């Protein structure tokens, strides 16, 4: 008897928890909702998803880790699971990857009164903006707007009031291209068709902006080797697998920069004051390169960097590098002059001149590299933002410190 009461109490507790999660999840952004659900068991997550609107479920499961989703597929609605499997066949940044299922479609010879009756049976929780009209082959032929339906006559057909040849996205289109296409088309929902013009899904306008915003926020992490799959709730061992390979790569590139300095150990031993200005030069050129890199990545993301503009961008960075290099070079040269005097150096003017020329060359080179790194990554099919600063920092360190020590070796020694 006691065990039965405990089981009943546990069942009520679980049901109460399910309702709490349903309430919380339905009022959160998808990423926040998934973080909340990830703390629960698979059975609890499945129970919550079953009580949510199908379109919301599609948005949530698009953010659930692939391995965990596999254990949930057998417990959620078959329609959702099947559609998700279809989504997975499209590229990661495509419209097809984040589209929602089309739950109702209607024939073009359907009467208005029959459509109204069909729509009245849809649960109130569902948000209906358009009625999608298809032919016998399920090809999209029109869209009925709810406002037009309100003023239509009951004996009219859908073909009489529908918008023919409506705007739609292909499932294979990339989100970035879709974002540009909707700048002049502000609709809440867009139909998604395959290459045969068959209606296969829907994409909400805010879902595209949400996805695009997430990609932009992930760039700052990708530039230093933090993958966009990592969140605050990601387990430490998963974070280790995502981050550590990039740290090993960074260590390897640091050895390369150290090897360049090692080639000039004799110069450093004879002109000790040079050692104090190595980090100054490396830091300044690295910052110049990061500025060029940030602007280039922004231009690529917003599609401002058109094919053929690469030369113009590089020339611009050369001019900026020259101006910035001269200005900061003069300041650094003055610093070297007074530092050399204070240490009793025999050639303070020469050392100052070496620093100015080195700073000028390093700033010009770092600006060019800041443009070339993302362009090169994109040309080879890689994400331009992925670990860009690792390659940029290595190149600028090698060039700046190598140039300073080489000039000191040639001119002073």
C-alpha positions in Angstrom: 0.0 0.0 0.0 2.8 2.3 0.9 4.6 1.5 -2.4 1.5 2.3 -4.4 1.2 5.7 -2.7 4.9 6.4 -3.4 4.5 5.4 -7.1 1.4 7.6 -7.3 3.2 10.5 -5.7 6.1 10.0 -8.0 3.8 10.0 -11.1 2.2 13.2 -9.9 5.6 14.8 -9.3 6.7 13.8 -12.8 3.6 15.2 -14.4 4.0 18.4 -12.5 7.6 18.6 -13.7 6.6 18.0 -17.3 4.0 20.8 -17.1 6.6 23.1 -15.6 9.0 22.4 -18.4 6.4 22.7 -21.1 5.5 26.2 -19.7 9.2 27.2 -19.4 10.3 25.9 -22.8 7.4 27.5 -24.7 8.4 30.9 -23.3 12.1 30.7 -24.0 14.4 31.1 -27.0 15.3 27.8 -28.5 18.9 27.8 -27.4 17.9 28.6 -23.8 15.1 26.0 -23.9 17.5 23.3 -25.1 20.0 24.2 -22.3 17.1 23.8 -19.8 16.1 20.4 -21.3 19.6 19.0 -21.5 19.6 18.6 -17.7 16.6 16.2 -17.9 16.4 12.5 -18.8 15.6 11.4 -22.3 12.2 10.2 -21.1 11.4 13.6 -19.6 12.5 15.5 -22.7 10.4 13.2 -24.9 7.3 13.8 -22.7 7.8 17.5 -22.9 8.3 17.5 -26.7 5.1 15.5 -27.2 3.1 18.3 -25.6 4.6 21.2 -27.6 3.5 22.6 -31.0 5.2 20.6 -33.8 6.9 23.7 -35.3 8.4 24.6 -31.9 9.6 21.0 -31.6 11.4 21.2 -34.9 13.2 24.4 -33.8 14.2 22.8 -30.5 15.5 19.5 -31.9 17.6 21.4 -34.4 19.7 22.5 -31.5 19.9 19.2 -29.6 23.1 17.3 -29.8 23.0 14.7 -32.7 24.0 11.8 -30.5 21.3 12.6 -27.9 18.7 13.2 -30.6 19.2 9.6 -31.8 18.0 8.3 -28.5 14.9 10.6 -28.7 13.8 9.7 -32.2 11.9 6.6 -31.1 10.0 8.5 -28.5 8.8 11.7 -30.3 6.1 12.1 -33.0 6.8 10.1 -36.1 6.1 13.0 -38.4 8.6 15.2 -36.6 11.2 12.5 -36.6 10.8 11.7 -40.3 11.0 15.4 -41.2 14.1 15.9 -39.1 15.7 13.0 -41.0 14.9 14.8 -44.2 16.4 18.0 -42.8 19.7 16.2 -42.0 20.2 15.4 -45.7 20.8 19.1 -46.5 24.0 21.1 -45.8 24.4 22.6 -42.3 23.9 26.2 -43.3 21.0 25.6 -45.7 17.4 26.4 -45.5 16.5 22.8 -45.7 18.4 22.1 -42.5 16.2 24.4 -40.4 12.8 24.3 -42.2 9.6 23.1 -40.4 7.2 20.5 -41.7 4.1 21.5 -43.7 1.2 20.0 -41.7 -1.7 21.0 -44.0 -2.0 21.7 -47.7 -5.1 22.2 -49.8 -6.2 21.6 -53.5 -6.8 24.7 -55.6 -10.4 23.6 -56.5 -11.4 23.5 -52.8 -14.3 25.8 -51.8 -13.7 28.6 -49.3 -16.3 27.2 -46.9 -14.5 23.9 -46.8 -11.2 25.5 -46.1 -12.8 27.5 -43.3 -14.2 24.3 -41.8 -10.8 22.6 -42.1 -9.0 25.5 -40.5 -11.5 25.6 -37.6 -10.4 22.1 -36.6 -6.7 23.2 -36.1 -5.8 23.5 -32.4 -5.8 27.2 -31.3 -2.1 26.8 -30.2 -1.1 26.5 -33.8 -0.2 29.7 -35.5 -1.7 29.8 -39.0 -0.7 32.6 -41.3 -1.2 31.2 -44.8 -3.0 28.3 -46.4 -0.8 26.6 -49.0 -2.3 25.4 -52.2 -0.8 22.5 -54.2 -1.7 20.5 -57.3 -2.0 16.7 -57.6 1.8 16.3 -57.7 2.1 18.4 -54.5 3.7 21.3 -56.4 3.1 24.7 -54.8 0.7 26.7 -57.0 -0.5 29.4 -54.6 -0.9 30.9 -51.2 -4.1 32.1 -49.5 -3.7 34.9 -47.0 -6.0 34.9 -44.0 -7.2 38.4 -44.7 -8.3 37.5 -48.2 -10.0 34.4 -46.8 -12.0 36.6 -44.4 -13.5 38.7 -47.2 -14.0 35.8 -49.7 -17.4 34.3 -50.6 -18.1 30.8 -49.3 -18.7 29.3 -52.7 -15.5 30.7 -54.2 -12.6 28.4 -54.9 -9.1 28.8 -53.5 -7.8 29.4 -57.0 -10.0 32.5 -57.1 -8.3 34.3 -54.2 -4.9 32.7 -53.9 -1.6 34.5 -54.7 -0.3 32.7 -57.8 3.4 31.9 -58.2 4.3 32.9 -54.6 7.9 33.6 -53.6 9.6 30.5 -52.1 13.0 29.2 -51.1 14.7 26.1 -52.4 15.7 23.8 -49.6 19.3 23.7 -51.0 19.6 27.6 -50.6 22.0 28.8 -48.0 20.8 30.9 -45.1 23.2 33.7 -46.0 21.7 34.0 -49.5 18.2 33.7 -48.2 18.9 36.6 -45.8 19.7 38.9 -48.7 16.6 37.7 -50.6 14.2 38.7 -47.9 15.5 42.2 -47.4 12.7 43.4 -49.6 10.2 40.7 -48.8 9.1 41.0 -45.2 6.8 37.9 -44.7 6.5 36.0 -41.4 6.7 32.6 -43.1 8.2 31.4 -46.4 7.4 28.2 -48.2 10.3 25.8 -49.1 10.3 23.7 -52.2 12.6 21.1 -53.7 14.1 21.3 -57.2 10.8 20.0 -58.7 8.8 22.8 -57.1 7.2 20.4 -54.6 6.3 22.0 -51.3 8.4 20.2 -48.6 8.5 22.6 -45.7 8.3 26.1 -44.2 10.8 28.6 -42.9 9.9 31.4 -40.5 11.6 34.7 -40.9 12.8 35.0 -37.4 14.3 31.5 -37.6 16.6 32.6 -40.4 17.7 35.8 -38.5 18.2 33.7 -35.3 20.4 31.2 -37.2 22.3 34.0 -38.9 22.8 35.8 -35.6 24.2 32.7 -34.0 26.7 32.2 -36.8 27.9 35.8 -36.3 28.3 35.4 -32.6 30.2 32.1 -33.1 32.8 33.8 -35.3 34.7 35.4 -32.4 35.2 32.0 -30.8 36.1 30.2 -34.0 38.8 32.7 -34.7 40.7 31.4 -31.6 39.7 27.7 -32.0 36.5 27.6 -30.0 33.9 25.7 -32.1 30.3 27.0 -32.5 29.0 23.7 -31.1 30.3 24.7 -27.6 28.0 26.3 -25.1 28.2 27.1 -21.4 26.5 23.8 -20.6 28.8 21.7 -22.8 30.6 19.0 -20.7 34.2 19.7 -19.9 35.5 16.6 -21.8 33.6 17.7 -24.9 35.1 21.2 -24.6 38.5 19.6 -24.2 38.1 17.6 -27.5 36.9 20.8 -29.3 39.6 23.2 -28.0 42.8 21.1 -27.5 43.7 20.3 -31.1 43.8 24.1 -31.8 46.0 24.7 -28.8 48.4 22.0 -30.2 48.4 23.8 -33.5 49.0 27.1 -31.8 52.0 25.6 -29.9 53.4 24.3 -33.2 53.2 27.7 -34.8 54.7 29.3 -31.7 57.7 27.0 -32.1 58.1 28.3 -35.6 58.1 31.9 -34.4 60.6 30.9 -31.7 62.8 29.2 -34.3 63.1 32.5 -36.2 64.2 34.4 -33.1 66.7 31.6 -32.4 68.4 32.2 -35.8 69.5 35.6 -34.5 70.7 34.7 -31.0 74.1 36.2 -31.8 72.5 39.5 -32.8 70.4 39.6 -29.6 73.5 38.8 -27.4 75.4 41.7 -28.9 72.5 44.2 -29.2 70.6 43.4 -26.0 68.3 46.4 -26.3 66.6 44.7 -29.3 65.2 42.0 -27.0 63.1 44.6 -25.2 61.4 45.7 -28.4 60.5 42.3 -29.9 57.2 41.9 -28.0 56.4 45.6 -28.8 56.8 45.0 -32.5 55.0 41.7 -32.5 52.0 43.1 -30.5 51.6 46.1 -32.7 51.8 44.2 -36.0 49.4 41.5 -34.6 46.9 44.1 -33.6 47.1 45.7 -37.1 46.5 42.3 -38.7 43.5 41.6 -36.4 41.9 44.9 -37.5 42.3 43.9 -41.2 41.0 40.4 -40.4 37.9 41.6 -38.6 36.9 44.0 -41.4 37.5 41.3 -44.0 35.4 38.7 -42.1 32.6 41.2 -41.7 32.7 42.0 -45.4 32.5 38.3 -46.3 29.7 37.7 -43.9 27.6 40.6 -45.2 28.6 39.7 -48.8 30.2 43.1 -49.2 33.4 41.4 -50.5 32.5 40.7 -54.1 34.7 38.6 -56.5 37.3 40.8 -58.0 37.5 43.2 -55.0 40.4 41.4 -53.4 43.1 43.5 -55.0 41.4 46.7 -54.0 41.1 45.6 -50.4 44.7 44.6 -50.3 45.8 47.9 -51.7 43.7 49.7 -49.1 45.4 47.7 -46.3 48.8 48.5 -47.8 48.0 52.2 -47.6 46.6 51.9 -44.0 49.6 49.8 -43.0 52.0 52.4 -44.4 50.3 55.3 -42.6 49.9 53.4 -39.3 53.4 51.9 -39.5 55.0 55.3 -40.0 53.1 56.9 -37.1 53.6 54.2 -34.6 57.0 53.5 -35.9 58.1 57.1 -35.1 56.7 56.7 -31.6 58.5 53.4 -31.1 61.7 54.8 -32.7 61.7 57.6 -30.1 61.2 55.0 -27.4 64.1 53.0 -28.7 66.3 56.1 -29.0 65.9 57.2 -25.4 66.1 53.6 -24.2 69.3 53.0 -26.0 70.8 56.2 -24.6 69.8 55.2 -21.1 71.6 51.8 -21.5 74.7 53.4 -23.0 74.3 52.0 -26.5 76.8 53.2 -29.1 74.2 53.7 -31.9 70.9 55.0 -30.6 70.0 56.7 -33.8 70.6 53.6 -35.9 68.6 51.5 -33.5 65.7 53.9 -33.7 65.9 53.9 -37.5 65.8 50.0 -37.5 62.7 50.1 -35.3 60.9 52.6 -37.5 61.6 50.6 -40.7 60.7 47.3 -39.0 57.5 48.7 -37.7 56.6 50.1 -41.1 57.3 46.8 -42.9 55.5 44.7 -40.2 52.3 46.8 -40.3 52.1 46.6 -44.0 52.7 42.9 -44.0 50.2 42.2 -41.2 47.5 44.2 -43.0 48.0 42.1 -46.1 48.0 38.9 -44.1 44.8 39.9 -42.3 43.1 39.9 -45.7 44.8 36.9 -47.2 44.1 34.5 -44.3 40.3 34.4 -44.6 40.4 34.6 -48.4 42.8 31.6 -48.5 40.7 29.6 -46.1 37.6 30.2 -48.2 39.3 29.3 -51.4 40.2 25.9 -50.0 36.7 25.3 -48.8 37.3 26.0 -45.1 35.4 28.3 -42.8 37.2 31.7 -43.1 36.7 32.3 -39.4 38.1 29.0 -38.1 41.2 29.7 -36.1 42.1 32.6 -38.3 44.0 34.5 -35.5 46.2 31.4 -34.9 47.6 31.6 -38.5 47.6 35.4 -38.4 49.5 35.7 -35.2 52.1 33.2 -36.3 52.7 35.0 -39.6 52.9 38.5 -38.0 55.2 37.3 -35.2 57.6 35.7 -37.7 57.6 38.7 -40.1 57.8 41.4 -37.4 60.5 39.9 -35.2 62.4 38.4 -38.1 62.5 41.8 -39.9 63.7 43.6 -36.8 66.5 41.1 -36.1 67.5 40.9 -39.8 67.8 44.7 -40.2 69.8 44.9 -36.9 72.1 42.1 -38.1 72.7 43.7 -41.5 73.0 47.4 -40.5 74.5 47.3 -37.0 76.7 44.2 -36.9 
